[in-house]
Amino acid sequence: MPWLQICIHTTPEHVPTFEDTLLECGAMVVTFEDVYDNPVYEPDLNTTPLWQHTKVTGLFEADADIESIRPIIEHTAQTLGQQELSLKIEILEDKDWEREWMDSYHPIQFGERLWVCPSWREVPDENAVTLMLDPGLAFGTGTHPTTALCLQWLDSIDCQDKSIIDYGCGSGILGIAGLLLGADKMVGIDIDPQAVQATQANAERNNIDPSRIEVKLPPYESELQADIVVANILAGPLAQLAPTISALVKTGGQLALSGILANQAKEVVEAYQEWFTLESIVEIEDWVRIVGTKHA
């Protein structure tokens, strides 16, 4: 069944009113986007920031009475004092959305050995280290530059017989990759119970022995430490949690931090340089990875 889509360009203060109008007219869902496609990377807690030029989109069933809906939206614009109304009405063709979604995910190589592969795709290299991972409950499929930076780093170091902590584990992709690359024990830490479920499910999917993996919600034991710690979260929490995350790394151990925009790197470096000898920053698409070795 096709769908009707009504798009309105407006300013942040008018968004709630147009949202209410579209819902009252029968929209099944209303979404907000930036007209110029500028992302919001790290909003303040409990806020929903909007762009100066926001596109409000209402999705309607195909038989919606557009001739009665249009004047209601135009009246709303007049009431708000919005002189120019950019209103676009489109018909969306029906698709097999599940197939469309699945077709957009492909096996991806990170470094020399490691591949991340959806379960419905063939493994490109039978001799490679392959992590089977499907998009699901928690963040982390390898497609984002921050995850890619961490996976490339894990592939480049010696994980053999080492312990690894994945701080803010999400899907568990980083910790599980470390296990597949030779680490003997992984601990995942996250504040989201869904991340705990996702990490455990992904470990099972990759035939990880349950004795080699543990996933925790805070608080965790104070003496917990590992040879390798990866934390791919956000710059603000990374800086604030520097003493906590640093304490998880054994003396001589390695730390990788990501989820950091290039213009935020200085703040994070300053937060960790007390405990670590830091290497050169690596950048992909305005995102960076900071790596260091913990000194005595």
C-alpha positions as CSV (number, residue, x, y, z in Angstrom):
1,M,0.0,0.0,0.0
2,P,1.4,3.4,-0.9
3,W,1.6,6.3,1.6
4,L,1.1,10.0,1.6
5,Q,3.9,12.3,3.0
6,I,3.4,15.9,3.9
7,C,6.5,18.0,4.6
8,I,6.6,21.5,6.1
9,H,9.6,23.7,6.5
10,T,9.5,25.9,9.6
11,T,11.4,27.2,12.6
12,P,12.0,25.6,16.0
13,E,9.4,27.6,17.9
14,H,6.6,26.5,15.4
15,V,7.5,22.8,15.3
16,P,5.2,21.7,18.2
17,T,2.2,23.4,16.7
18,F,2.7,21.9,13.3
19,E,3.3,18.5,14.9
20,D,0.0,18.8,16.7
21,T,-1.8,19.9,13.6
22,L,-0.5,16.9,11.5
23,L,-1.4,14.4,14.2
24,E,-4.9,15.9,14.6
25,C,-5.3,15.6,10.8
26,G,-4.6,11.9,11.0
27,A,-0.8,11.5,10.6
28,M,0.4,8.1,11.8
29,V,3.8,9.4,12.7
30,V,5.6,12.8,12.6
31,T,9.3,13.3,12.3
32,F,11.8,16.2,12.5
33,E,14.8,16.7,10.2
34,D,17.2,19.5,9.4
35,V,16.5,21.0,6.0
36,Y,20.2,21.2,5.4
37,D,21.1,17.9,6.9
38,N,23.3,19.1,9.7
39,P,23.6,16.5,12.5
40,V,23.3,17.1,16.2
41,Y,26.1,14.9,17.7
42,E,25.9,15.4,21.4
43,P,22.8,17.1,22.8
44,D,22.4,18.0,26.4
45,L,20.7,15.4,28.6
46,N,16.9,15.4,28.5
47,T,16.8,17.9,25.6
48,T,15.5,17.6,22.0
49,P,17.4,20.3,20.1
50,L,15.9,21.5,16.8
51,W,17.5,23.2,13.8
52,Q,16.9,26.8,12.7
53,H,15.4,25.4,9.5
54,T,13.4,22.3,10.5
55,K,11.5,20.0,8.2
56,V,8.4,18.5,9.9
57,T,7.0,15.4,8.1
58,G,3.7,13.7,8.6
59,L,3.1,10.2,7.2
60,F,-0.5,9.5,6.2
61,E,-2.4,6.5,4.7
62,A,-2.8,6.8,1.0
63,D,-6.6,7.5,1.2
64,A,-6.1,10.6,3.4
65,D,-8.2,13.5,2.3
66,I,-5.5,15.9,1.3
67,E,-7.9,18.6,0.1
68,S,-9.3,19.0,3.6
69,I,-5.9,18.7,5.3
70,R,-4.1,21.4,3.2
71,P,-6.3,24.3,4.3
72,I,-5.9,23.3,8.0
73,I,-2.1,23.4,7.7
74,E,-2.3,26.8,5.8
75,H,-4.6,28.2,8.6
76,T,-2.1,27.0,11.2
77,A,0.7,28.8,9.4
78,Q,-1.3,32.0,9.2
79,T,-2.1,31.8,12.9
80,L,1.6,31.4,13.7
81,G,2.4,34.4,11.5
82,Q,4.5,32.3,9.1
83,Q,4.2,34.3,5.9
84,E,5.7,31.7,3.5
85,L,4.6,28.1,3.8
86,S,6.9,25.6,2.2
87,L,4.5,22.6,1.8
88,K,5.4,19.5,-0.1
89,I,3.0,16.5,-0.6
90,E,4.5,13.2,-2.0
91,I,3.3,9.7,-2.6
92,L,5.6,7.0,-1.3
93,E,5.6,3.7,-3.1
94,D,5.2,0.6,-1.0
95,K,8.3,-1.5,-0.6
96,D,9.5,-4.6,1.1
97,W,11.1,-2.5,3.9
98,E,12.6,-5.5,5.6
99,R,14.4,-6.6,2.4
100,E,15.4,-3.0,1.7
101,W,16.9,-2.7,5.2
102,M,18.8,-6.0,5.0
103,D,20.2,-5.1,1.5
104,S,21.8,-2.0,3.0
105,Y,24.2,-4.0,5.3
106,H,27.3,-5.6,3.8
107,P,30.4,-7.4,5.2
108,I,33.0,-4.8,6.2
109,Q,36.7,-5.3,6.6
110,F,38.7,-3.6,9.5
111,G,42.4,-3.8,9.3
112,E,44.1,-6.9,7.8
113,R,42.3,-9.8,9.6
114,L,38.9,-8.6,10.9
115,W,35.6,-8.7,9.1
116,V,32.1,-7.8,10.5
117,C,29.4,-9.7,8.6
118,P,25.6,-9.7,8.9
119,S,24.2,-13.2,9.5
120,W,22.3,-13.2,6.2
121,R,25.5,-12.5,4.1
122,E,28.2,-14.9,3.1
123,V,31.6,-14.6,4.8
124,P,34.0,-13.0,2.2
125,D,37.1,-14.7,3.4
126,E,37.0,-18.1,5.2
127,N,40.4,-17.6,6.7
128,A,39.6,-14.2,8.2
129,V,38.5,-13.4,11.7
130,T,34.8,-12.9,11.2
131,L,32.4,-11.3,13.7
132,M,28.8,-12.1,12.9
133,L,26.7,-9.2,13.9
134,D,23.1,-8.0,13.0
135,P,21.8,-4.5,13.7
136,G,19.6,-4.7,16.8
137,L,18.8,-3.4,20.2
138,A,22.0,-1.5,20.9
139,F,24.4,0.8,19.1
140,G,27.4,-0.6,17.3
141,T,27.5,-2.4,13.9
142,G,30.8,-1.2,12.6
143,T,29.4,1.3,10.1
144,H,30.0,4.4,12.2
145,P,33.6,5.9,12.0
146,T,34.1,5.7,15.8
147,T,33.4,2.0,15.8
148,A,35.5,1.5,12.7
149,L,38.4,3.4,14.4
150,C,38.3,1.1,17.4
151,L,38.0,-2.1,15.3
152,Q,41.0,-1.1,13.2
153,W,43.0,-0.5,16.3
154,L,42.1,-3.9,17.8
155,D,43.1,-5.6,14.6
156,S,46.5,-3.9,14.7
157,I,47.5,-4.9,18.3
158,D,48.3,-8.1,20.0
159,C,45.2,-9.3,21.8
160,Q,46.4,-12.9,22.3
161,D,45.7,-14.2,25.9
162,K,44.9,-10.7,27.2
163,S,41.9,-9.4,29.1
164,I,39.7,-6.7,27.6
165,I,37.1,-4.3,29.0
166,D,34.5,-2.8,26.6
167,Y,33.3,0.3,28.5
168,G,29.9,1.4,27.1
169,C,29.7,-1.9,25.3
170,G,26.4,-1.3,23.4
171,S,26.2,-4.3,21.0
172,G,29.4,-5.8,22.4
173,I,31.1,-5.5,19.0
174,L,34.4,-4.2,20.3
175,G,34.8,-6.7,23.2
176,I,33.7,-9.6,21.1
177,A,36.1,-8.6,18.3
178,G,38.9,-8.6,20.9
179,L,37.9,-12.2,21.9
180,L,37.9,-13.3,18.3
181,L,41.3,-11.7,17.8
182,G,42.7,-13.8,20.7
183,A,41.8,-12.2,24.0
184,D,41.0,-14.8,26.7
185,K,38.5,-12.8,28.7
186,M,36.1,-9.9,28.1
187,V,34.0,-7.7,30.4
188,G,31.3,-5.5,29.0
189,I,30.0,-2.5,31.0
190,D,27.0,-0.4,30.1
191,I,24.2,1.5,31.8
192,D,21.6,0.2,29.4
193,P,20.0,-3.2,30.2
194,Q,19.3,-3.7,26.4
195,A,23.1,-3.4,25.8
196,V,23.6,-6.3,28.3
197,Q,21.1,-8.4,26.4
198,A,22.5,-7.5,23.0
199,T,26.1,-8.2,24.0
200,Q,25.2,-11.6,25.5
201,A,23.2,-12.5,22.4
202,N,26.0,-11.4,20.0
203,A,28.6,-13.4,22.0
204,E,26.4,-16.5,21.7
205,R,25.9,-15.9,18.0
206,N,29.7,-15.9,17.6
207,N,30.1,-19.1,19.6
208,I,31.9,-17.4,22.5
209,D,32.3,-19.7,25.5
210,P,30.2,-18.1,28.2
211,S,33.1,-18.5,30.7
212,R,35.1,-15.9,28.6
213,I,32.5,-13.1,28.8
214,E,30.8,-11.1,31.5
215,V,28.5,-8.2,31.0
216,K,27.8,-5.8,33.9
217,L,25.6,-2.9,34.8
218,P,27.2,-0.4,37.2
219,P,28.3,-0.6,39.9
220,Y,31.1,-3.1,39.4
221,E,33.9,-4.3,41.7
222,S,36.5,-1.6,42.3
223,E,39.5,-3.9,41.7
224,L,38.3,-4.7,38.1
225,Q,41.1,-4.2,35.6
226,A,42.2,-5.4,32.1
227,D,45.1,-5.4,29.7
228,I,43.1,-3.6,27.1
229,V,40.2,-1.1,27.6
230,V,38.1,0.4,24.8
231,A,35.6,3.1,25.5
232,N,33.6,4.3,22.5
233,I,31.0,6.7,24.0
234,L,31.0,10.5,23.9
235,A,33.6,13.2,24.6
236,G,31.8,14.7,27.5
237,P,31.4,11.5,29.5
238,L,34.9,10.3,28.5
239,A,36.4,13.5,30.0
240,Q,34.2,13.3,33.2
241,L,34.9,9.6,33.7
242,A,38.7,9.8,33.1
243,P,39.7,8.7,36.7
244,T,37.1,5.8,36.5
245,I,38.1,4.5,33.1
246,S,41.8,5.0,33.7
247,A,41.6,2.8,36.9
248,L,40.3,-0.1,34.7
249,V,43.6,-0.3,32.8
250,K,46.4,-2.3,34.2
251,T,49.9,-0.7,34.5
252,G,51.4,-1.1,31.0
253,G,48.0,-1.8,29.6
254,Q,46.4,-0.1,26.5
255,L,43.5,2.2,26.3
256,A,41.5,3.3,23.2
257,L,39.0,6.1,23.3
258,S,36.5,7.2,20.6
259,G,33.2,8.8,20.1
260,I,35.1,12.1,20.0
261,L,34.9,14.8,17.4
262,A,38.1,16.3,16.2
263,N,37.4,19.7,17.9
264,Q,36.8,17.8,21.2
265,A,40.1,15.9,21.2
266,K,42.1,18.4,23.2
267,E,39.7,18.2,26.2
268,V,39.9,14.4,26.3
269,V,43.7,14.3,25.9
270,E,44.1,16.7,28.8
271,A,41.8,14.5,30.9
272,Y,43.9,11.3,30.4
273,Q,47.5,12.4,30.0
274,E,48.1,12.2,33.7
275,W,47.9,8.4,33.5
276,F,48.8,7.6,29.9
277,T,51.5,8.0,27.4
278,L,49.3,9.0,24.4
279,E,50.0,8.3,20.8
280,S,49.2,10.4,17.7
281,I,45.5,11.0,17.2
282,V,43.9,9.2,14.3
283,E,40.9,10.8,12.5
284,I,38.2,9.6,10.1
285,E,35.4,11.9,8.9
286,D,35.8,14.4,11.7
287,W,35.8,11.7,14.4
288,V,39.0,10.7,16.2
289,R,40.6,7.9,18.2
290,I,42.9,8.5,21.1
291,V,45.2,5.6,22.2
292,G,47.6,5.4,25.1
293,T,49.7,3.1,27.3
294,K,49.3,3.4,31.1
295,H,52.5,4.3,32.9
296,A,53.3,3.4,36.5
